[in-house]
Amino acid sequence: MNANPTDAAMRRALARARDGKALDAAEATVLLHARGTDLDRLLEHAGRVRDAGLASVGREGTITYSRKVFIPLTRLCRDRCGYCTFATAPGKLPAPFLSPDEVLAIARQGAAMGCKEALFTLGDRPEDRWHQAREWLDAHGYDDTLSYVRAMAVRVLEETGLLPHLNPGVLTWRDLQRLKPVAPSMGMMLETTSRRLFEEKGQAHYGSPDKDPAVRLRVLEDAGRSNVPFTTGILIGIGETVADRAESIFAIRRVAREYGGVQEVIVQNFRAKPDTAMRGMPDADLSELAATIAVTRLVLGAKMRVQAPPNLIGDEYALMIRAGIDDWGGVSPVTPDHVNPERPWPQIEELAARTAAAGYDLKERLTIYPEYVLAGEPWLDPRLRGHVDALADPETGLARDLRPQGLPWQEPDGGFSASGRTDLHVEVDASGRAQDRRDDFAHVYGDWDALRERVPAGAGATPAADAGTGADGLGNADGRNNADGLSGADGVTGAGERQGSGGGRAVAGGAAGGDMREALRRAAADPAGLTDAQALTLLGADGADLAELCRVADDLRREAAGDDVTYVVNRNINFTNVCYTGCRFCAFAQRRTDADAFTLSLDQVADRAAEAWEAGATEVCMQGGIHPDLPGTAYFDIARAVKERCPDMHVHAFSPMEVINGASRTDMSIHDWLVAAKEAGVDSLPGTAAEILDDDVRWVLTKGKLPTREWVEVITTAHRVGLPTTATMMYGHVDTPAHWVAHLRLIRRIQEETGGFSEFVLLPFVHHSAPIYLAGIARPGPTARENRAVHALARVMLHGAIANIQCSWVKLQDDLCRAVLAGGVNDLGGTLMEETISRMAGSENGSYKTISDIAAMVEPTGRPLRQRLTGYGVPSAERVAAARASDGVCRSVRRTIPLVTPS
């Protein structure tokens, strides 16, 4: 496994490194064996790459370090790593956790010595293994270890001014949301991607659930998705092969390229410690360490910061600098290295002298690297901006020469003043958006080239035979219908075939034979029994088969919801479009400085709700961007503002992503946050932010949105606390029909468990200004045939669980709305009054529909039209009369026809 390469292989790999060519894993593995003169040449090439990177950021000849204190918050851990002396048992400690007074004493001592970083190091979730840890947390009022970490980070910020760097081990996506507001940076060593070390008894990571390489890589990805500047690295000499090392370096490179959040990579050598299972293992050779640093530098490139801990390298400072490091990591003048207590830190003066002897200047940085300090949002939470600015040189982002002082940590309070283009809801139909993409398009969404590698097989930008919905929504720009099973001149299939006499639903004789015929028969006779394979077959239906599928779905619609076509008189209120989440399909989100950015004041939100009420609305639907300046209580304040002005208005508000954001900012559980939202006036939640409930698709569609499991948790918790929700699916981008089927299965399973979904809403992808389409990764939305098939299949697969299937008139033009109404759909959504999100993406169907518009659209189907409430009840006569008087749309948003005066 560690066979030495041939001389020819080494020469080829060194030549490629010399010429600046990208190395593959095999070449990197060869170079990791370099020794002697080959190592000298390798170090020369790596050093040249490092120097170019420093020059590109204006730090020529500079190697950095962070002056820190080490806060071992707890030495208890649920893992059992064979080389670790940091983790211990409760009986060997005076208490399971350091007390707040002990934490602050260490931090104050560090601040007095000019330290800027408070490194919180602790074992992974000790309460899962040690009852003493669980009892201590309970006694002190903390739900879990991370709650205590968060609380102590805030205390350190406020009382000492030190910047927390958190190393709490494996974190979930939601954990990162909780901790980002209290720490400018976080970290976790990948160590190795070797599964053998994790799975085989006697190996370094056996019996340690948090050392699963797949789990640790997921943490790195989630940190990148969450825009957290993150430190990671590899540990060499713990039993891994040289090929394992190369694989680990390339795994880090993939995450760093895709998300841009890896701020530094530590290359650390194993040093055997007494009283550990691996005490007899030899230390990693320092030449081996130098080769690994050099390969890491060459693979990760000039922009990556590469570090070697100076207390683990003996006197070989010059060797590590030659190998390509540009950082020494954290060095403490106060506290020992609690992970390697037998290896004291060098004095900072000695480190500076050693660095100078190699021809470089030593300069202090903060725990968050200069590039992220200078970039600011989205990498730095606004609650930490003042703390970082107090310590950072505004020109370089490096540390200033001063002692930190405590500053208040608090929620931002400037988020509710009106700002920006607050008339966008009207002007989007008149003058449109100011530009088709954000100025930071090239990097805010991650690396587009790396992203292409993630697109599921069979999905993405490759055009289908009937690709594009065309100007009429039916695949043709000239307004004619496709020959794909639409039988009427108005694009509606005939409604003459009805339920058969045998109690099941009849299947027309014209349907194709084989698998399609059997799938159609099962859909008619036993919708709940439809297999995944049969559902996929139905999604491929065309011509007569598609017409038959739509007829079956329409029979099911009639059985479940009757013949009425329903709609609600409502108003969308998007209270801000400032957002840094990085959803690649979203053309609505803006930076605070973009020309189209806006934020409404609470009074403006309430004014719009009052206008809607006067126009007969029974509902406001409120969603917005994840604005970093909005306080954690913002959502409660918005709901209260509407209820105070319009007590009887139904508040349908806040997507699961907004729920997670609110809960994270207030450090509340999802349950408690939803209960508080309900008390503030929220009546139901939109089940948006679902997109496709498959993380392989979600992580292509979005950089930082919540994972599937979090969406499910928010929705099911909302149902449990008495908040009904809708369910949605956005399709036709980088997904496949198999994803649609799985999504529908999950929605049905949730409904069978909770019964909390009021409707299922299908949302075709609008591509025109969507970043992922402009980057050439997504296809231009679903075809007309696919739209008809998926609406019909949703009716079939959700029959008996969700009675209401809604199409989006915003995304489908009138002909296609009529087509899906003849194929299982019973609801058209709302009059909306202001629809900005899809319009910003390029939808051409306007930002509102009057009741007259809706009636004209439905009239050719011959079905009755009925106004409804959010929960599908009947509105009062007063509401109906008010809606009729305004035609369902308030005057302030209506397009006016200019008067023509005689010349």
N, C-alpha and C positions, 0 to 999 in steps of 0.2 A: 504493500500500500504506500510505502514511503521510498520506493526504489529511486535511486539517483537517476536523473535524466542523462542522456548522451551529451557529449561535448557539442555535437552539431545542434541539438535542440536548444542548448543553453546559448550558443552563438546566435541562433535565429531569434530567440526571445529577447536577448540583449539588444540586437540590432533594431528590432521593432520598438523597444523602449527608447532607444537612442533617437529614433526617427519620429517619436511622438505618435506612433500608431496605437490604436485601441487594442488592448490585450484581451484575449479570451481566457476562460478559466484554465485551460490546459497550459497556456503560456505563463499565466500567473503561477501555476503550480511548479512549473520548471524554475522560474525565477526565485521562488521561495527556497530552493536548494542552493542558491548562489553562496559561495564561500571564497575566501582568498581574493585573487585578482578579479574574479567574476563578481564578487560582492562589491569590491571597490567600484567597478564600472556601474553596477546597479545603483549604488548610492549616489554616484555622480549624476545619473539620469534623473533619479528621484529628487535630488536637491535642486536641480535646474527647474523642474516642474514646480516645486515649492516656491522658489524665488520668483518665478513668473506670476504665481498666484498672489504673493504678497505685493508685488509691484502693481498688479491690477487694481488693488484696493488702497493704494497709497501707503503701504506699510513696509516698504523695502527695508530689508535688513533687520526686521523686528521679530522677536519671539515673545509671546505673551504668557501670562499666568494670571491666576485669580487669587487674591489674598482672602483666605476664608477661615471660618471656624467650623469644626466638625461637631454636629449635634446628633449623638446616637440615641434617637428618641426611644427606641426599644431594641433590645438585642434578642428578643424572642422572634421565632420564625416558624412557619409551618413546614419549611423545606429541610432537607437533610443532605446538604452538599458535602462531598467527601473531603474538601480542602478548606472548609470555612472554620475560622476560630471566632468570628464575630457573633454568630448565633450561639445561644447557650440555653440552659434550662432555667425555669423560674427560681429554683432553689439556690442558684448561684448568684442571684441578683437581689439587691435590697428591695426592689419594687419592679413590677413588670414594665413600667414606663417611667421615663424622667418626668418629674413634676413640672408644672409651669414655671415655678420659681427656679428650678434647676436649668431649664431651657433658657430662660431669660438671663440667668447669671452667666452662662457660657456666651450668649450673644452679646451681652454688655461688655464682657471682657474683650471680645473680639473687636467691637466697635471702638473701644478705647485704644486698641492697638492698630487702628486704621483698616481693619478688615472690612470688606464690602459684601461678602457672600456668607450665608448661613447654610451649610450643607446638611440637610436632614437625611440621615441614613437610618434605615430600619429594616427589620425582617418582614417578609411577606405575610400579611394577614394572620398575625399570631393568634388571634382569637379563635380561628378555626381549628387550632391544635391544642392550645393551652387554655384551660378554664380560668386560670389566674388572670390572663389577659382580658378575657371576656368579663370577668367580675370587676376588674379595675375600671374598665370602660363604663360598665353599667353604673358603678358607684360614683363616677365622676360626670355622668350625664352625656356620654358620647355613644352614638349608635354603632360606630365602628372605628377602627384605627385611623382611617382616612379622615373622619370627622375631627379627630384629635389633631392630626397633621395640619388640617386646614386652619383650625383654631389657633394652633401655635404659630403657624406662618403669619397670621394676621397680627398676633401679639408681637412677634419679632419685628415686623414692618413698622408697627405703630410705636413701639417702645425703644427700638434701637436704630431703625433705618437700614439694617442689613437686608440684603435681597435674598429671599429663600431660593435655594435650588433643591428640589425634592427628588429623592431616590427611594420611593416606597415600594419598589418591585413592580410586579405585574399590575397594570391598570386597565380597566375597561374604557371604552369610548366615553361613557358617562362619567367615570371617575376623572377623566381628563377635563371634562367640562366643569366639574366641581372645583378642581384644583387650579386651573389656569388663572382665575382671577386673583390668586394669592401668591403666585410664583412666576417670575419672568422666564424661568427655564426649569426643565425636569430632565431626568435621565434614567436609564436602565441599560446595563450591559447586555448585548445579545449573547456574548461569550462564544457560542459556537452553534452551527446549524446541525451538528452531528446528532442524529437520532440514536446512534449506538450508545453514546454516553448517557443518554436519557433512559433507554429501554433495557439495557443489559445490567443484570445484577452485578454489583461490585464496581461499576463505572462511576464517574464523578457526579453525575446528576441523577443517578437512580434513586427513586423514592422521593423526588422533589417535583411536585406537580407544576410548580411555576417555572421550571427549567425546560419545559417542552419547547423545542425550537419554534414550532408553528405558533404557539401562544406568544412567544416573545417577539416574533416578527409581526404578529398582529398588533402588538402594543406599539411598535415603531410606526406601523401604518396608521393606526388610530391617532397617534401623536401628530403625524403629518397632516392628517385630515382635520385635526383640531387646531392647526396652526400654532403648535407648541414648539418653540425652539428646544431641540431634544439632543441629549448627549447619549451616545451608545459606544460600543466597542467590542473587541474580541479579547479573549483570554487564551493565551497559547501555552501549551505544555501540560494540559490536563488529560491527555490520552487521545486527543484528536489526531487525525492524519494531516499531512501537508495538504492533501486535496480538500479535506474538510475546511482548512483555513482559507483556501482560495474560495471555496463555495460561500463561506461566511462573509468574506469581503464583498463578493459580488451580490450577495443578498442585501447587504447594507447599501451598496451602490444603487440597486433597483429602487429601494424605498426613497433614498435621497434624491434620485432623479425625478421620481414621480411626484413627490410632495414638497421637496425643498425644505423640509423641517429638521434634517439632521445637521446640527450646528457644529458638532465635533465628533471625531472617532478616536477612541482611546485604544491603543495597542498595548496590552499589559501582559507581562510575563508571569507565569506561575512561579511562586516561591513556596517551597514545602514548609509546613509549620508543624511543630510538635503537637501531640495530642489530637491529631486528625487522622482520618482513615488513609489519607494520601501522604502521610509523613515520610514514607520511604521513597516517594517519587523523586527523580532528579529535577533540579531547577531547570527552567528553560534557559538555554544558552543565549548569551547576549548577542552573539553574531546572528543567531537564529531570529532574535527579536529585531535586530537591525534590518535583516532581509524582509521580515514581515512588515515592518514600518514602510520600507521602500516600496514594496509591492502595493501596500495599501495606498500610498501616495499616488502611484502610477495609475492604479485602477480607479480611484475616486477623483483624481484630477487636481488641478491647481486651486480650485475654489474651496475645496474641503479643508477644514482645520483638522490636523492630525496631532495627537498628543501621546506622550509617553510619561508615566509617573516618575518623577526624578528620584524618589526614594527607593526605587526598585532596580536601579541600573548601576549600582556601584559607582565607579568613577568614570563611566563611559558616556559622559555628557556629549563630548564632541562626536562620538560615533552616532548617537541618536540624532544629533543635528544634521550630520552628513546624510543620514537616512531619509530625511525629509520632514521631520516634525516642524511645526511652527507654534507649538504651545506646550507648556509644562503642566498644565492642569491647575488644580487648586493646591495651594501651599499655605500651611497654617503656621503663623508665629505663636499660636496659643495652644492648640489642641493636638494630640497625636492622631495618626492615621489609625482609627479604631479597627479597620479591616486588616491592616498590616502593622500591628502595634510594635512588632520587633524591628521595623524599618522607619526610623525617625525622618521627618522632613528635613531637607537641607535648609540652612539659614537662607533667607532671601538675598542677603548680601553675597553669600557664596554662589547662589544660583546665578545672580547677575554677573559675577566675575567669570564663572564657567561659560556662560553664554557669550560674554564679551571676548573671551579667549578664542572662541570659534568664529568671531567676526560678526556677532549679532548683538543688538540692543535688547535688553529685557524691559518690557513695558507691561503695566498692570491693565487688565481688562475686568469687566464685570462678569457675573455668572452668565448673563445673556451676551452672546457675542456681538461685536460692533455692527456687523451687517444687519442684524435684527433690531438693534437699538435704533439705527438710522432709518430702517424701513418702517418701524412703528406698526401701525395696523396692517394686517390682522394679527401680526405675531405678538404684539404687546397689548395686553388688556388695558383699557383706559384707566382702570382703578390703580394700575401700577405705574402709569406714565410719570406721575410726579415723583415717585420714589426713585425711578431709574434716572430721570432728568437731573435729580439732585446730585447724582454721583457720576454721570456720564459727561464726557467732553462733547459738546454739541457738534463739533466739526468732525471728530474721528470716531465717536462712539466708544472710545476707550475710557478707562477709569480716570477720574480727577484725583488729584492728590489732596485728600481731605478726610476728615473723620465723619462718618455718617451720623445723622440725627434722625430720631423718630419722626414720622409724619402720619397723620390720620389715614387710615384705610377706610374708604366708605364708598357706597354706591354713587355713581355719577348722578348729578342732579340737574343737568342741563338738557335733558332729552326731550322736553315737552314744549320748548318754544318753537313756534312755526318757523320753518326755514326752507329755502330752496324753491323748487318749482311746484308749489302747492296746487297749481291749477292744471297739473298734468292730466288729471282725470277727464278734463274737458278738452285740453289742447292736444291730447294724444290722437283724437279723431280729426283735429283741424290741421295742426302743423307737424304732428308726429314727434318722434324722438329726435334729440339733438344730433346724435351720432349712432352708427349701427353697432358699435362695440365700445367697451371701456378702454381707457388708455393703457391699463395694465393687463390687457388681454393676453399677452405673450407669456405671463408668468403667474398670474393670480390663481389660475385653475390647476397649477401643476405643470408638469412637462408633457406636452401634447404627444411627442413621439413615444415616450414611455407608456402613455395611456393607450395608444393604439394596440399595444401588446396585450392589454387586458380585455379587449372587446371579445365577448363570447363568440365561439365559432358559429358561422351562419348569420351573424347579426352585423349591424353597422352600415357603412355608407354604400356598399355594393347595391346598385339599383335593382329592384325586382322588375319583372316583365311589365307589371301594371303600376309601376312606382309613381307616387305623387297623387295628390287629390285634385289638382287642377283648380282653376278659378271657380268652377261651379261646385267643388267638393265631390265631384263624381269622376275625376280623372281626366277631364277635358277642359282646356282653356276656352273653348268656344261655346261652352254652355250645353253641349249635347250630352246625352246619357251614354254611359258605357254599355256595351253589350255583355253585361256580366250577370244577367238574371233579373234586371229591372224590367218589368213587363209593361208598365203603364207609361203614357207620354209624360206624366208628371213625376216619373221616377218611383212610383209606388206599385208594389205587387198587388194583384187582385186579392180581394178579401172574401171571395166567394166560398172557399173551402173552410169548413168548420169541423168541429169535433165529431168523430165518428160515433156510430150507434152502439159500439161495443164497450163503452166506458173508457177506453183509451183514446188517444188521438190518432186519427187515420193518417197513413202515409200515402201520398199520391203515387200512382203507378209510374209516373215519369221519372222518378228518381233513379240514379244510376245504381247498378248492381254492386256486388262485392262488399268491401269494407264500408264504403260510403252508405250503401243501402242499409246495412246492419246498424251503423251508427245513427242514421236517421230514425230507424225503427226504435232503437233503444231511447233516443232522445224523446220520442213521442210517447212511448209506453211507460218508461221508467227513467225519468230525467236524473234522479239521484243515483241511479245505478250506472251512469255513463262512465266508462273507463277513461283514463288519461289518453290512451291510444285512440279511442273513439273520438274524444274531444279534439285531438289534433287533426284527425281526419276531417271533422266538421269544419275546422278552421280553414281547411283547404278547399271548401266547397265553392263551386263556381256555376254559372249558368243555371240550369234547372235544379241542380242540387242545392245551390244557394237559395233559390226561390223556395224550395221545399223546407230547408232549414229555417228560413224566416217565417214560413207559414206555421211550422211546429212551434217556434218561439212565440208567435203571436197568439196561438191558441193557449199556450201557457200563461201569457200575459192576461188574456181575457179571464182565465180561471182565477188568477191571483189578484188582479187589480181592476177588473172590469174594463169598460170601453172608454172611460173618461181619459182625456189627455189633461194632465194637471200642470200647474205652474204656481209660483209664489211671487207676490209683489214684495220685492226686497231691494236692499241697496248694499253693494259692496263698499266697504270703507277700508282702504289700505292706508294705514296711519303713518307708514314710512316705507321707503324703498331702499334705505341705507342698509347694506348687508355685506358681510365679509365671509359668509359661509363657503362660497365658492362652488355653488351648484352650476354645473357646466351646461345645463339645459335652460337656465334661467336668464332671460334678457331684461328682467324687471330690476334686479339688484344693481345698486350703484354705490360707489364710494361717496363719502360725505362731500367731497369736492367736485364730483361730476356735475355736468350741466343739468342733467335730468334728475338729480337727487332731490328728495323732499322729505320733510317730517311735519306732521300736523300737530298743532297744540291740542290739548284736551278740549278746549272750547270749540275748536274747529271740528273735532270728532263729534261732539255733542250737537253742534249746529247741523251737521250733515244728517245725523240721525233724526233730528227734529224735522228737517225738510222732508225726509223720507216718510215720516209718520204723517205729515200733512198731505202727502201724496198717496196715502192709503197703504203704505208698507206695513207689514206685520213682522218683518225680520230685517236685522242688519247682520251682514256677514263681514267679520273684521279679521284681517290678517295683515302682517307686515314683515319687513325684513328683520333680521337679527341685528338690530342697531346696537353697537357696543356702548353707546352712551345712555341707553334707556335703563333705568333702575330695575331691580328685580321685581319690584311691586308694580311696574308699569302696566302690566296686563290687568291687574285688579283695578287700577285707577281708570283705565279706559272703560272697562265694563261698568264701573260705578258712574262714570260721567254720562254714559248713555242712559242708564236706568234712572238717574236723577232727572234727566230731561224728558225721558219717555218711559215711564214706569211699566207700560204694558208692551213695550217692544221686545220681541224675542231676540236675545243676543246669542247668535251663532258665531262663535269666535275661537280663534287660536288653534293652530295646527299642532300636532304632536311635537314638531320641532320647537315651536314656541313654548310649549309646556315644559319640555326638557330645559330650554334656556331659562325660563322663569324659575324652575325648581333648582337648577344649578346655581343661579345667581343668589337665591335666597337661602341656599343650603337646606331646602326642604325636601322631603320625600315626594315622589310623584303623587301619592295618595293625598298627602296633606295639602300639597299645592292645589290639586284639583278641588278638594273640599273648600279651600279658601276662595278659589275662582268662582265656584258655585255660589258661595255666600256673597261674593262681590257682584253677582248678577249674571254670570254666564249660564245660559240655559242648555246649550248643546255645543259640540265641537265639530268642526269640519275634519273629515278623515283624510285631509290632504297630506302632503309630504310622504305619501306612500310610494308614488311612482311605480316601480316594480319591486315587489317584496322579495327580492333575491339579492343578496349582498354582492354577488359577482357582477350584477348589472348596476346596482346602486353605486358601487365604487368607481364605475366608469362615468355614470351620470353626474355624480356629485363628488366634490372633494371632501366636504366636511359635514354633510347632513347625517342625521341619526341612522344607525343600523336598523335592520329589520326587527331584531329582538326588542329594541327600544320602542319602535313604533307600536309593536304589538302590546308591550307593557303599558304604554300610555293609553291606548284604546281600550284595552280590557279593564284597566283601573278606572277609567272614566265611566265605563258601563257599570262597574261595581258601585261607584259612588252616586249613581243615578243621573249621569250626564250621557244622553244618547249622542251618537255620532253618525256621520255618513261614512261610507267607504269609497275609495277612489282607485283608479288605475290609469296611469299615463303610459301610453304604449306607442310603438312605432318609431323607435330611435336606435338603440343598440341592443334591443331585446329580440327574442324569437317567440313564435307561438307557444313553444313549450313553457316559456316563462309566464305567459298569459294564463295558461291552464293551471300552473302551480299557484299563481296569485289568487285565482278564483277559488281554488281548493282551500287556501288558507283563510280567505275571507269567509267562506262558508263554515269552516271549522270554528272560527271565532264566534260567528253568529249562533251556531248551535250551542256554544258554551254560555254566551252572555245575553243574546237576544237584543243587543244594544244598537244595531245598525238600523237606521231609518230608510236608507236607500243605497244603491250602488251607482256610482257616477263614472262613466267612461270618458276619458280625456285624451283624445288623439294628440300626439306631439305636434306642436306648431314650430316649424323649423327656421323660418326666414332669418330671424336675428338671434337664434339660439347659439351661444358660443360653440357648443360641441358640433353643431352643423357647420358653422363658419370655419371650424378647424378641419373639416373634411372627415369627421369620424362617424357622425350619425347620419342616417338616411333622412330624406325629406318627408317624414311622417308616414302614416299608414296609407295604403291605397283605399279607394272606395270599396272595393270588394272586401278587403280586410275589415274595414269599419263595419260593414253590414254583418259580416260573419261573427265578429267578436261581440257586437251588441246582442246578436241572437244567442250566441253561446253563453253569454253571461246570464240571460234569462233562463236558459236550460239548466245550467249548472247551479244556479242559486234558487231554483224553483223549490218552494216549500220552506225556504229560509228567509229570503229577502224579497218582499213583494214588489218593491219599487225599483225600476231600472231607469236611470236618467241619462239622456244624451246632452251634450253641450252645444247649444246653438252658437256659442262664441267660436267654437273650433270647427263646426260643420256648417256648411251653407244650407239654405232652406231645403233644396231638393234632397240632400242626403239626410237631413233631419226627418223628412217625410218617409224616406226609405227605411230608416231604422225604427220609426214609429210603426211601420208595417212589419217589423221583425222583432218584436218583444219589448220595445220601449213604451213606457206609459207616462213619463214625466219629462218636461223640458227645462227644469230648473227655474230660474227667476228672471224678472225684468232687469235686475242688476243695477240699473241707473248709472253705475260707473264700473267698467271692467277694464282695468289697466294692465293686468299681468299678461294676458294673452295678446292684447293690442301691442304691448312693448315687444313681444316676440314676433309680431308681424301678422297676426290674425287680421283678416279683412272684413270681419263680420260686425264691426261696430262695438261700442261699449255699453249699449243698452238696447232693449226691445220694448216697445210699448205693447200694451195689451192688444191694440189693433194689429200691430205687426205679428204678434204671436197667433192671433186669430186667423189672419190671412195665411200664415204658414200652415196652419192645421186644417183650414177649411177644405182643401182638396181631398183630405183623407176621409171626410164624412163622419169623423168622430167628434163627440161633444167635448168642449173645452171647459175646464173648471178651475177656478182659483182655489188655492189650498193654503193651509198653514204649514209651518216648518215640519210639524209632526204628521202632516197629511190630514188633519182635521179641517173643518169648514170654518172660514173666517166669519166674523159677525157681519150683519147687514150694514152696519156703519162703516166697517173697513172696506167692504165690497163697494159701497157707494163712493167712498173717498177715492178708491183706486180707479173706479170708472170715470170720476170727474177729472182726474189727472192723466188718465190713460196709462196709469201704472208707473209714470216717470216724473220726477219733480222737475219744475220749470228750469232750475239753474243749470241743469246738465244738457238740456235739449239743444240740438243743433238748430240754429235759426236760419231762415232763408232771407237773404238780403233783399231789401226793397229795390225795385227797379223804377227809377224815376225817368219821366220823359225828357229827352234832350232838348 
